[in-house]
Amino acid sequence: MPVNINQTFRDFSRYAVATPQLKAIILLIVSGCFSTAAISADMPTDVSTDELNKQPIEVAHSTAATNVTLAQQANLRNKLYRQALYFYFEGDYNAALSQVSLNRQRFDADTAKSHLFEAGLQVSIGLHHQATETLATFEQALIQQQADDKLAGIEPPTEDKQGNQTATSADELKLIALLQLSEQQIEQGKHSAAQQTIAYITQLPASYAEQYQILHQLAYWPASVTPSAKILDESAAGPNQADTELTAKSSLSAYVMLNQALQLMQAKDYQRAETLLLRIKNINLAATETNFWQSLFTEKSPQQRAQVSSKNVNKEITDTSIMTADELKADKQIQQQAINDYAQLLLAQMYVKQGLYQAAFDQLQDFPEHSPYTESALFLFAFSAQQVKQYDTSLALLDLLKRDYQYSQLGWQSALLISAQIKQQNTLSESLYSYQQAEQLYVEQLADLARFHTDIKQTELTPLLLNSNVSAQTGANSQWLQKALENPELKHDIDTLSELSLLTSNIDRQQQKNAWIKESLTLNKQRQDRIIEQQSQTQYPELVQQLTNQKQLLAQKITEAEAQENADIFANDAEQAWLKRVNESENVTKAISGQRSTEEYQQRLSRVKAVLNWELQQQFPQRLWQHKKLLKQVDQQLVLVSQQQQRFAQLANSQQQTTAFEQRQAQAETRLVTTTQNIAALEASTKAQIQQKISVFVSEQQIQLEQLLLASRHEMAAVLEQMSQPVINGEEL
């Protein structure tokens, strides 16, 4: 298989002669870019000169207003995109993904770079299927953004005075999307689809050449097909430039060379393969810059995401990378060692294929102890040592393999090689004992394998397989499980199960929100019913009529008092009684004025009336103000009662709207239940596939162990047969 360009080589417990699938590296930060367009309007010919002079101004104002609106919308989309970026750099990838989705659904802010950013976020959290779908629709989003930016008058990217491009072009955005889409298709085993995607790339900048070549190699592997895309400015980064020199090269270039060496070995062109591998073995890698897109399109484990979030809180990382300088340096060293070790291992393997055992032995003498390929190197070194008669070295290495790699096929084969070497060098009894130990090893492994198969059938797969600390667990079951997970198809099913588990968690949260909405609607309906019942007991029309009458009466009094300046209008009950008595007394006085003298009485009555009028006039301003205030209060009460009556009517009518909300909530609940059932069915199907693949894995391991067990027993039988033969002159017959 080809070499993985994003292999971190941090798991030193497994060998990887056949490397896993590719995770591509993407360069350059994306930003919006497109051209402006002028807006014109047809003008009628049958208009006056004044109208003709006014019309372009009106059209210009309309065009300017439209451009301002579109520009504001573009600015809003950029602000929303930066909000999602904020969550990403804070290490909260789920929040960033939710923000992108919210921007698209609520604000229609679906730009090309946010579309690509969404795909990268989906890769970061392991949602590879969703990322593939997002990348597949990227071109449509790009076309839409070009149209929007053209209307908004946004200029396409230009070059500054130093010749640097101010923003990523549309073609480069499309190239990044195609490269990432082909990467996802390769990881999912869809090589035909990846070939079709790569075929869309007709030309590309030199900075993407190595990444394109690696993807092309992986898509057509194991066939050797020449890439058809034209590389612009190829002289700047041609793949064959300075290949004969041991100068610094990027890890991408080294992976391209490794894949070329593998293809040469498959074609049995060993001389050219040896030349290339020797160059790779001693190559000094240049530091690979970790930019935004490279970090984005790299899957992170939950522990890595938590670590990134913690570092952001402590301000320990840069704005353009999720790794510190020390981590970048350590990662470069791991990449350097892994590439050099792999080239060295391939050289030894090629020598063994050619029967050059001494060359293979010499090649592996200085192989590093701590390497991801230690197991393979130990086995080849031990086998080469046997062939060149370095028996002590061979025996020590084979015994080390047998002890440290009990669950590896190479470790199992080492037990037979040890017994064969002892049979060749030592006595038959020692050889028989060695074969018995090998037999015991295979029997124990078969028993452990059977227990593992039984346990895995009875264990809930989701928490077991999604446990990120499986490699840290101890026990036979975890060892077998780690070995089973080396199968890419099984690993793909595990990723699918992980996505389904994440979707199930999201659906559970949605169901909780939906249940909260349902409860809120129920409580709101109860509150409405209670208010309607209470308000129905209030006679609003009568109350409004009473307040209206009171308002009219007060207004009439105030008007008359102000017009006539008559203080009697505001007299209270006692004063009204006094006024009434005075009037009655005046009437009586007039009636008896001809019969007796009433002058003194009239004088007294006039004095009383004068005092009463004086008191009323003194209090007239205050009472006028009080009545006006009372009129205002009555008017306010009338407004409040009218509003209350309207609210009550609206509340009664809003029951129909509540019914619509309840229907929407019920529909959402039905959809959630259906989605949950579909996810459960798909999860059950995926678990069944995982169980089936694990059963196939167990069957394959059993076949290998049984074959080795059978071979050991055949050899034991041969040794016993030799031991049973008589010995003449110290030699067996």
N, C-alpha and C positions, 0 to 999 in steps of 0.2 A: 504494500500500500504506500501511497505518497506520504510526505512529511507534513505534519500539522504545523502551520505557520504561527499559531498562537499557543503552542504547547508550553506550559510553564515548567514542566519537569520537576514539580515539587514533591510528587509521590515517589519516593525512592524505594518503595517496597515491591514494585512490580516492574518487569522488564517490558520493553516496547519495541521489539524489532519491527513489528507491524504497528505503525503509529495510528492514533485515532483520527477522527474527522477534523476538518479544517475550521478554524475560526479566523476570519480575515481581518486585516487591519485597514482602517479608513483614515485618510488624511484630510486636512483642511476644514475650517469652520464655515458653515453655510450661512449666508445671509441673502436677503431679498435683492433681486435685480431684474429690471425689465425696462422697456422703453416707454416713452410718452407718446401720446397721440393727440393731434389737434381735433377739436370738435367744431363742425361748421353747421350752418343752417341754410336751407333754401329760402331765398327772399322773393316775394311776389313782384311781378313787373308792373302791375297796375296800381301803383301807389304814388302818393305825392312826394315831392322833394323833401318836405319836413318829415314825413313818415319814413322815407328812405334813410334819412340821417339819424332818426331815432332808433330804427330797428337793429342795426349792428350793436348799438350800446346795450339794448335789452338782451340780445343774444349773448353778448360778452358777459353781462352780469349773470345770466343764467348759467353759462359755462363756468364762470369763476366760482359760483356757489356750488355747482356740482363737483368741481375739482376740490374745493375746500372740504366738502363732505366726504369724498372718497379718500382724501389725504388723512382726514381725522380717523376714518375707519382703519386705514393702514397703520396709523400710529397706535390705535387701540389694539390691533392684532399683535403688533410688536411688543406692547406692554404686557399683554396677556402671555405671550411667549416667554418673555423675561421672567414673569412670575413662575412659570413652570420650570425655567432654568434655575431659579432660586431654590426650589425644592430639591432639584437634582443635586446641586452643589452642597446642599445641607445633608445629603445622603438619604433623603426620604423619597425613594424612587416611586413608590406607590402613589404618594401625594402628587408627584410631578406628572405621573401618567393620568391620574384623575383630573388634574388641572388642564391638561391638554384636551382630554375628552370633554370637560366642561366648557372650555373655550370654543370648541367646535359646535357643541350642541346648543349652548345658550347664546353665544355671541357670533356664531358663524365665522370664527377665526381659525380657518384651516389653511394655513400657508404651506408652501412646499417644505420649508425648513422645519416647521412644527410637525408636519407629516413624517419627515425623516427622523426627527427627534423622538416621535412616538414609537417608531419602529425600533430605534435604539434602546429606548426604555423597556420595551417588551422583551428584547434580547437580554437586557441586563437582569431582569427578574425571571428569565427562563420561559417566557411565553413565545416560543419559537413559531408555532403555527400562526398565532395572531400577527407576529412580526412579518411572516411571509405574506399574509393577506394585505397588511398595510403597505409593504413595499410593492406589491403587485398593482396597487391602485395609485402609486406615487405619481406616475406620468399624468394621470387625470388631474390630480391636485396641482401639479406643476403648470399644466395648461390653464387651469382656472386662475392661478395666481398671476400668470403672465397677463391674462385679460384684465384682472382687477388692477394690477400695477400700471398697466397701460392707460386705463381710464383715470387712475389717480395721479398720473404724471410722474411716477417714480422712475428715475433714470436707471439704466442698466449699469452694472459695475464698470468702473474705469480704473486706470492705473495712476498711481501717484507719481511724484517727481522721481522717486527712486525706482520706478518700474514695478512696484508691488501692486497687486490687484486689491482693490478696496473691498470687494465682496466676491463670493463664489458665484460663478456664472450658472445660467440655467443648464447648460450642457454638462457642467461639472456636477451639479446636483443630480442630474439624471444618471451620470456615470456612477456616482456613489451609490445610488439606489439600485442600479443594475448589479453592481459588484456585491452588495449586501444581499440582494435577492438570490443571486446564484450561490452565495455562501450558505444561506439558510436551506436552499434546495439540496445542496450537497450534504449538509449535515443530516437531512432527513432521508437521504438515500435516493433522491429524485434526480439521478444523473442526467437523464434525457431532458428533463425540464431545465436543469442547469445549463446544459449545452445550448438549448434554444435561447436562454436568457443571455448567455455570454455572446452568442452570435449577433445580438443586437448592438454590441459594442463594435463600432467600425474604426474609431480612432480615440486616442486617449493621451493625456500628458505623460511625459516621461516619469513623473513622480509616482504614477500609478502602474507603471509597466510591470514591476516585479510582482505586485499583488495580482494583477491580471494574469500573469504567466502561471502563478501558483494555482489560481482558481481554474485556469484552463487545463493544467495538468491533472488536477483532481477530478474535473468533470469528465475527462476522456480516459482516465486511468483504467486499465494498464496500457491502453494504446498510446502511441506517441504521435500526436497530431500537432502540426505546426500552427501557432496562433495566426489568425488572419487580420487582426486589428492593426491599424497603422499607428505607430508610436510617434508622437510629435516631438521634435527636438531630441531625436534618439541619441545624438552624439553626446548629450549631457549626461545620460544615464544608461547607455547601451549595456545589455546584459553580458556582452563579451569584452567590454572595455577593461583592460588591466587584469584580465583573468589569470594571466601568467605571473602576476606579482602577488606577494603575500601582504597586500595592503589592507587597510581597514575596510570592512564591508558591513553592510547592514545584515540583520538576521534574515530579512526577506531574501536577499541575494544568496545567502547560504542555503536557505531552504530550496530555492530554485535549483542550485547546484546539486544538492542531495537528491532531489527527485530525478535530475538528469542522470546521476550516478546509478540510481536504482534501475532506471530504464536501460542503461548500458549493461548492467549486470544481467537483467532479464534477457537481453539480446546476446549475452555471452561475449560482449566486447570488453573483455577483462582489462586489456591494456589501457584503453581510454578511461575506463572506470577507475582503475588504480591511480592514474594521473590526477583525475579530478578529486578523488577521495583524499589523496595525500595533500592536495592543496587545501581542501576543507579542514582537514585535521589540524593544520598549522595556521589557519586563518585567524586574524585578529578582528573581532567584530567591532564596528563603530557603535557608539551609543545611539539607540533608537529613541527618538523623541516620542513622548507619550502625550498626544494632543487630545483635544476634546472628543472627536469622533472615534478615535481609537479606544479611549476609555469607555465611551458610551456603548459601542457595539462589542462589549465583552461581558459575558455572563458573570454575575457576582453571586456568591453564596450569601445566605442570610448573615453569616458571621462577618463577611467582608463588608456588607452594607452597614451593619451595626458599627464596624470599625471605622468606616468612612464617616458616618454620622458623628461618632465620638471625636474623631480628629478635627472635623469642621468646628465642633463646639470649642475645642482647645486651640483653634486657629493654627493647626500644624501642617496644613496642606496648601498648595498653590491653587490659583483660580483655574488653571487649565489642565490639571491632572489630579487624579484621586490618589496618587502615590507620592510619598515623600521622596526627597533626594536619596536618602539611605535605601529606601525600598527600590527605587529605580536602579541604583547601583547594584544591589543584591540580585535583582531580577536580571540585569545584564550579565552578571557573573554566572547565574544559573543557565541562562541561554547559551552563553559562551561555552561552558563546560558540557552541556547537553549536546550541542552541535558537534563539538570536537570528539566527544566520547562516541557519538553515534557513527561518525565517519570512521573512527578507529575500529569500532566493532564491525562495520561493514567490510572494512579491509580484511580483517581476520576471517570473516565468514567467506569472503571471496577466495582467500588463500586456501581455506579448507575445501571449498568446492573444487579447486584445481589440484588438490592433493599436496599443496605446499605447506605441510604441517609445521616445518621449522620456521617458516616466515610468519605463520599465524601465531606460533608460540612466542617468537620475538616481538611481534606486534602487541601482544596482550600482556607482556611482562610489566609494563609501567602503567597499566590501566588503573584509573582512580578507584579507591575503595568505595567511596560514597558517590554513587552514580545511579541514575534511573535504569541503567543497562547492566548493572553489576551481575545479576543472575545469568544473563546470556553470556556475558564475558567470562564468568567463572566456568561455565560449562564448556565453552569453546576452548578456553585455556587448558582445562583438565583433559579434554579429548585430544588436543594437540600434544600435550605433555605425554600422554599414553603413546601416541604415534611416534614420538621422537625418543621413547624409552626413558622419560623422566618420571619413573614410577612413583617415587616418594612424593614428588610434587603433585602428581596426578591423584594419588590416593588421598592426600590431605585436602585437595580442592573438592574431590567428589564427596568426601565425608562431610565437608562444610556445606555443600549443596544439599546433601541428604538431611542434615540437621536443621538448617535455616530455612529451607524451602520445602516443607513437608507437603504442601498443597499444590505444588507445581509439578508439571509433567517432567521438567528437567530434573527436579529433585528425585522423582520416582525413577527415572532412567539412570540416575547416578547410582542408585542402590544396585542395579544389575551390573553396571560397569565396574563397581567396586568388587562385586563377587567374581566377575570374569577375570579381573586383574589378580585377585587372590588365588583363583584357580590356576592361573598361569604361573604365579610366582611361588605359592606356598603349597602346603599339603592338602590332600583331598578332604581331610576332616575339617580344616580351617575353611576351605571352600564351601563345604556343606553347611557349616555354621553360618557363614555369610549369606548363603542363599536362604537359609531358614529365617534370618533376620529380615531379608528383603520380602520373603513371603509374609511374615508377620506384619511388616509395614503396610503391604497392600491389603491384607485382610482388615487391619485396623482402619485404614482409609475407606475401604468399602463400607464398613460398619458406620463410621462417622458420616459418610455420604448418605447412607440410608436414613440415619437419624435426622440429618439436615433436611432431607426430602420430606420426611414425615412431619417435622416441626413446621416447615414452611407452608405445608398444606393446612395446618391447624392454627396458623398465626395470622393476625390481621395484617395485611400487606402494607396498607397506607402508612401507618406510623413507623413500621419497620424499614421500609424502603426509602422513605423520605427523611429518615434520621440522618442528619448531616454528619454525625459522629460515628457512622458505621465503621470507618477505618480505625477508629480509636477503641472499638470494642474488642473484647477478648473472647476466646472460645472458638470451637470448630465451626459452629454455624456461621459466625461472622466471617471467618476465613473463606468458607465456601461461597458465601454471599458476595464477598468482594471479588472473588474469581468469576462468579457468574455475571457480575455487572460489567466485566470487561467486554462482553458481547455488545456491539453497537446497537443492534436491534432491540435487545433487552433494555439497554440504557435509554433508547428512544421511548420505549413504553413507560419506563420509569418517569421520564420527563413529562410524558402525556398524563400520567397519574398525578404528578406534581401540579400540572396546570389544572387538572380537574379538582384537585384538593383546594387549590387557590380559588377556583370558581365557586366551589361549594361554600367556602368561607364567605366570599362576597355575597352569594345568594342568601346565606344565613343572615348576614347583616341587613340585606334588603328586606328579608322577611320580618326582621325585628322592626325596621322602620315602617314597613307596611302595617304591622300589627299596632304600632304606636299611632299611625294615622287612623286606623280603624277605631281604636279606642277613643281618639280625639273626636272623631266624627260622632261616635255614640254619645260621648259626654256633651258635645255641642248640641246634638239633637235633643237630649234630655233638658238641657238649659233652655233651648228654644221653646220646648213644650211648656216648661214651667213659667217662663216669661209670658208666653201667649195666654196661658190660663190666668195669670195674675192681671195682665193688662186688659183681658176681656171683661173683667169686673169693673173697670173704670169707664164711666160714660163720657167719653171725650167730646162728643157733639154738644151735650148740655154744658159741660165745663167751659168749652170754648165760647158758647153763647153767653154764659154768665159773665165771663171776663170781658167779652166784647161790649155787653151792656154797661158794665161798670166803667169801662174805658170811655164809652160815649158820654156817660153821665158826668164823669170827671172833666172831660174835655169841654162839655157844654158849660159847666160851672165856671171853669177857668176863663173861658171866652167871655161869658157874661160879666164876670168880676172885672176883668181887664177892660172891657168896653165901657161899662157903666161906673167903674171904680166904686162898686157897691160892696161894702164890707159885710153887709148883712148876709150875703150868700154863704160866707164861711162861718157863720155863727154856730156854736155848738148847741146841744139840746137845752141846756140851762138858759143860754142866751136867747135861743129861739123862744123859750117859754116867756122870758122877760119881754121880748119884743112883742109877743102875742098879747100879753097883759097890757102893755102900753097902748097897743092899737085898740084893744077892747075898751080901755079906759078913755081913750080919746073919743071913741064912738059914743060911749055913755055920756061923756061931758057935752058933746055936741047935741045929744038928744035932750038933755035937761037944761041946756043953756038958757032957754026962754023962761023957765019956771023958777029958777033960783040963781043966786050968784055963784059962779064956778071959776071966778078969776084966780082966786088963791089956789084952788085945786089944779087949775091948768098950769100955773107957774111951777107948782111942785112937780107936776107930770112932765113939764118941759125940762126941768132940771134932771129928773131921772133919765129921760130920753137922751139928753145931751151927754150925761155921764156914760150911758150905755153905748152911744155912738162913738164917743171918744175912745172907750176901751176897744171897740171893734176896729176902729181906724188904726190904733196903735199896733194891734196884732195882725192887721191885714197883710203886710209884706211877708211876715213869717208864714202865715197860713197859706198865702198864695204859693210860696216856695214849697211848702209841705204838700200841697195838692199836686203841684207839678211833679214833685218827686214820686208821689203815690201813683200818678198817671204813668210815669216812666216804669215804675215797678210792675204795674198791671200790664203794661205793654210787653215788658220782658217776660212776664209769666205767660202771657198769651202766646208769645213766640215759642217759649219752651214747651208749652202744652201742644202747640201745633207740630213742633219738631218731634215730640214724643209720639204723637199720633202717627206721623209719617214713618218714624222708625218702627213702630208697632206694625204698620201696614207692610213695610219692607220685610220685617222679620217673618211675618206670616207668609209673604210671597217667597222668601228665601228657602223655604222648605223644599221647593222644587229644585233649587240649585244644590241643596244638600243631598237630595236624592241623586243628582248627577254625579256629585263627588263620590257618593257611596258606590255608584255603578262603576266609576273609574277605579276605585279602590278594589272592588270585587274583581274587576277584570285584571288588574295588576296582580292580585292574589292568585288568580287562576293561572296567569302566565308564569308566575314564580313557581307555583306547584308543578306545572308542566315542565318548566326548565329543570327543576330539581329532580323530577322523575327521569328526564332525559339524561341528565348528568349522572344520576345513579345507575341508569342502564349502561351508559358508556363506561362508567367506572367499573361496573361489574364485568363488562366485556373486556376492558383493558386488564383487569386483574386476572381474568381467565386466560388471556393471552400471555400474561407474565407467568402464570402458573404453568402454562403449556411450554413456554420457552425454558423455564427452570427445569421442567421435567426432561426436556430434550438435553439440556446441559448436564443434568444428573445422569441421563442415559449415556451420553458421550463419555463422561468421566468414568462411569462404571465400565464401559467397553474398554477404555484405555487401561484402567486398573486390572480388569480381568485378563486382558491380553498380557500385561506385565506379570500378573500372578501366574498365568499359564506358562509363560516363558520361564519364570523362576522355578516352577515345579518341574518343567522339562529338564532344566539344567540340574536340579536336585536329583532327578531320576538318573540322569547321565552320570553324575558324580557317584551316586549309590551303586550304579552298575559297575563303574570303574573300581569302586572300593570292594565290591564283591568278587572281583576277578583275582586269581592267585598271582602272587608276585614272584618272578623268577629273576635272580641276579639283580634284585633291587629295581626291576622294571615291571610295570603292569603289562599283562598280556592283552 
